[in-house]
């Protein structure tokens, strides 16, 4: 005990002497220190310390030191009776006093030999310490550390353990702490500073979090507090080193790789600083623990900011205990199924089972951190530098997309997603514009905040250039010069706007000038809107015999030949059309009304998918369909004009064409009926029976009303709906450069042009009453009544002939000329031969009054049916004109004339009419 007291007094005396005189023999003692550190023996490690200094430079009171040593003597005396020999001295309680394991070394030789004889078994081999360094397998991170993790210092044998801290002087403790800190700063355990027991270096999650350190007992409290404050930087360094290795893997994308490269460069500067501090420690005698702390403070703040940023990334990637909300989303499976449904694949960039923070999300995290720390100049400068470096690969992808129309995104981190399964070939049968609307889409959750306001421009600029590139209008091999390389460049937004304007202007010129889009639209108007209709009237006359056949028996090849013949007929406008080769004849077995009802009845689907369901629904073939009702035109459009005139828009053209054709065909039937009424002897002869004349006048009146209805409807659809909207559309394409003022810069984008075209067709469909289910049903009933009336005209003529008493007998009526009588007899004999009318005598003897009554009942039913449905149509048109389409008011005024003088002139008499 007395020897330890004298040691305490000597330490106090040395401390006072050190503070009163300058240090000497620093360099010679530092050389002996390195020799002793290389041997790492507990007896000789610090017998000749290099630095004998206090922690603060102030002398420490002797009474306090003596009091502390007295406490140690009491503790040793108390614990001396409980000493047990074990093979591992480190397996003791954390709170046990430090002198316990060294107290046994001060025993006498007889006591040591006696303990060895009792505790050490003759057959137990000595503990071996043979750590082996190996290389770990390769990972997708090319610069990741592959050296195996060294064993923990606590597992080293007792012979390699250092001298206890309480046996060292204060200056030696300080020197030992500085030397240990230099090792710990680089990620290694020191002799007195070691990993906490809770840290497992073999666990990746622990390495990402960073280790906690513990200092061996016996260190002076002032030195311990200063040392503990600096150990956080070592924790941050180890965590960042592992973070860089993990985030550099291939699946984390180019943005994370660039960020890790920037952090790795900062860590390299950090190691250079550690080397400089070690040089100061070895060469500067005045280098203290306090100076070490002062030198590391700025770097410690930098490491703290980097560690905080890395922690945010790890939480987003669910690599720590705290998982992000996106990873626990129960709808992930729905996202996977939707991705597969749209032709995607389960590549790393498309997988949604595990959300990886990359691309725009990674840039967004750095940006958010930068906004949070904007008040700290050092942190702002650091995060700005990281954002600049991390955004370089993203900006390179952005420039490639906006200036070349290509996506080079192997990791799926760019804000634009490409569905390569959707190509140009889908345009021929694509009814939902998949190529334009779904081949390139925006990843809504992966948009950097810097691009949030211009995301649509970025999407459209690349899409436009992609189309121009596929047409050979973009030199992909040309390297783009003088473009921003990162998000912090002040020209960044100007670059996006300029690229968007250039891409839009290039595609507009390609469509309007090179591929003559206005001429294409004019050609569509000629064929689908029957403007002018002279060629089509000629075509219907030539093909009337073929079009009257059932749809199954119609020869479309013959019809196509007739159409080609008509289109090449000199003297017509369509003969000068350069695109007449693109028009084709086809037959649609589904009636127009069924086709329109299938469209307007589809609900609950995404916008743009209405027409896609047409191919999936079972077709209802019209069994009574003939060539006239099933005739349909098709139009072939080359790329890139097919983007504007897509299958979706061609379907609208076809619907309008079939509707106009049905009106024209009905007008033709009623016109034929008018001709029959004006040329047929049965109808021209003035009968002597007044009831027959009254019945004929009712037939003529109904026919006139039906013709008025059809002609007014046809006039309204062509001249008041289609033509004004067509002029409005063409006014936007007036200048070849797409500008209204001729300035040379397009006033609108290609997407706006495409939308204008679709809006024009939708407006025409709505104005023609083809998008309202109720109007379609009412219109269908009116059309059926008119068709039935025109189809039964020949039968009515025969019935009239049998009912007129002047025409029954063989005697010429007094009011009929000889010429008319001869013609009538010829027609009558022809009918008798064709019908083989053997029951003529019975018919002549039939009661004429009953036959005429039957004819009155028939015409009365047609009149009521036509008048009632026409009035219901007028009421519906008035309602929709007041709520939706004002243009329908003019149609109401015109159609009202067809119902004048009827019982429905003042409106429907029964409420059931409205329900119908």
Steps between C-alpha positions, in 0.01 A plus 500: 500500500782742580650462158168606335481807724848605402404451137210737552723759656748465221223559241392816678851625515558429138185685405605812688846489357367461149283809525791715626763412239506428127503145378823336392614185328169471308643355179722241663219374719258488196737262320507266798121522515463368144734213575303414810160532322610251238560234766164572674612341828309602813821543701684733264234685299503824694801479733659791316208717377567754225275773631487590868231768512176574673170514324439870563845638584403586861664324799278251675474515886698232682228449759249400233745255345583349839135470581439318174788260563366432845168403348681262270684336792173446684340348193792271437503387861128428485512306177821312570315217675270445196768457235454191281715384216331473163637448149351826371558804723259700280200301618437712799223732593499838332476677835787308669792717616795507260772389747338161551659317207844648561502441873589136452822603319635654822478176695815326614666229294389234743139618470523495120646152487236379743219654291636344182516164665136527602337665194697395193445149387800320352304386190343845412679656197593869517265749331607572140465831317533455125273747313483438124421761235293388202312652203121501500310410179438763234185711515336724241679794664837508319685709762358333811745389770572129463738454793348279768399658828777468765425324829397705797779630727317360801564149366879548508692296757613645829859527385403760239293717728646848574608636831200619706417868473505552873868405505585774251567861572262766375736594217537138398123457506462800273762368259331159501161656432636708210662195345188289548278772357712514186434130451132523594448790261601263219258231612726276710489417867769650719671353806276683743210607274299204377163413357208473738378146570168576324678560168543207262734590211381199303142636491444740211224687680733569796771623266252731325391644834859536620665361812493636852840510672603431855818615672689274737456596867754715676505801265505845650145649489608814315673294233205261484244774434714651225566159347135397504401821320736413213396137469177598321705593196645149491149356522391716207804403293443126543130537419574711191762254379245218513230725351720572199567129448128415519363789295758439226333173405355478153132497595522843669550684173734758353388786727592305812827396337586864434403594855718222640789616283465850642486366857796272432700803389411678825601193699832497316556861607404391850771232500752755373409717798554206735844444348584866552386481862716193554798693361427779746477247781838348412688822434339771713567479875226752574231291329236418761164329509338840511677604179389177339142584592534853360643372171224242456201721584426620140547148364284361777216732396542393137491132598188564707321652200608212277391246760160669538449497123607135476260415781213649300596288201520185710157562651358552153657175384377313811855393584461606863245404762276790398325408176343752269128519440541414134638156586200414714250602235246217468429594139845404375365183342252713309787708366683187388192365323437834335861510385471154348164588344653793320781292357759573765745257650645425840834667442668676794373834380142375478474289816267642759535232767796684655514872450851619416586863549663598173480748218264786562418384853869509594537850355185602684643381832816704450295802395275470804803471728652805332183702564499392865865594559500817291576708809835325555754632246732201534218246469349691209830501316550128564151396394512726194819327392342157556189601306713624214698176478200271552291673235761471225394155370134597531564820303686298237193275459280810488710662227505177298122478524428864418758544224503153337169345601666193653486353850821348633379385837630151583398530866146635455557826691417766239169685537387370158411131476518325163286199412703338226229243436288777343639582157396663175338179382225541761373816330321295233265334750536731799165649598625659825813680378736273694798605293463868577335486841669202667829431330651794689351587837607697806599326822293724723673395822855541364496860382772729643366822643710694247298342215158503666389813318633400156436124505245521219740697283772244564265217401376672184843619388634146501186353344507752217869444429449125520248522217728726296793264567305198377432691181870574460484863604743488795870426484550277801876488460528876545621591846302774668721793594464774759225346710468503879674211672323520835187634665670801659592646162307829452431403136319182606141619449591689184644180361170316562291777344726536197511125439122481527450786254749349252343153519150639456602713203681206337204264528249764393700568184536128439124448525373813329760538226675172431200273549230752398266456795246766380469322165448171684220648707340647187513157340326350803227761467441406136449133575350479847287817504389461135620847406451521207262210459474484120752216476325304773158540339649358181657217699166412664332489160764266363504274803127507585443143385790376713411709807143372507626149570531362854828595659630142484455496121658836422814483288735756654759451225244607241401799712864602536546484125193715447622752757843520334328554167289784640793664678696511176212640299616827338314814593453427873694658783603167649676404177767756590541365853855359542385272784211321326700176505462489880120462495361148531156341511400269785183356649400533865238245597417687819232760441576868558256531790645194676853628448419841647305355791789272590725805525272729699398223743858425609564646844754464778804481275806713477502798272616396156398135540145531375573389150726217608205315645340474157730215406439318825123509501294235318377629165128509432465437130200661330327214316306741278805701401556571134785661315361852536476480880834323549717697257801658669815675379847445640799728462868405514725764656882477505721589796532765644166640374343197669571671833245767411273281288513194721267202504314673779422798278433284193231322701332835559519579130342162425215559747421837342524351150260216578255744654510733200477201266191371683334839455598512134371147443172578674469818294558291188226255601251778570593671174429174318165491679431855380579395146262207531224728624554737209541248219292199604158475333348367820607812689446754220148384412229695678266239636127542500492379861565788739643280778774372269603855413505598866721200582742585215529859624582374849775279351640793303495722808683244714758450228554876478537529877758220501696663218498829691623321812786325320608797290493744791700256711753452220524874442549566870775239541699609197460877484439598862712246688778358285580797275539773769713275717703400198572862415604563858741206487651604169551857617748364752691335217483804275873572501742221407719578798213451741475866603193714459691823455761365259785579739668166437467371855216258568235638728392152608655165566452175314303363793268798481461437128415135566256602770342759269443226242342266755290786643378584149382143446346477848315826445368371168387174661328687779341752263370216283342347813716185486633514856169508689334166564146640520532697176648197326202284602244760387684555175513124442121468532439788260739353247338158529156654437626680189676189368191286555282756322731516198546121488122434493428743218479229230261302717290810558483555125363152446251539783388833358451341162277235656306755703423755226170398334602685181801272455345165589289432192602469136314822407703818449409768756351812348760732652801301373657557159559220255873526542476466877259210468730308267796555728298390800384185321859416410612543858205303629563207266867500598407483870253218438763294317771561755281422798295231325192653652246221463281646770426817315135426479476452869682828552264682272205364689660604826339778691672824386378679809681259734821531299489879505430495873806283548712746300373789714595313816848429363576857398353626827739283698799632305385858549456462875830320539694758299329801659535373856871417473567824316338696782701307759813585300404867495446506877834328559676741263352799682620359830856430382515831313430678830748293701778388264504591130340829394533418131219247535246786523516565126434132432196513729358791303543320168368162613195661662367574150480125433256458788269794429133422463520172694357407833852542649541853371458651847708233669440142606154428636605216727775474759582154374647656187775660704568175678539330162 
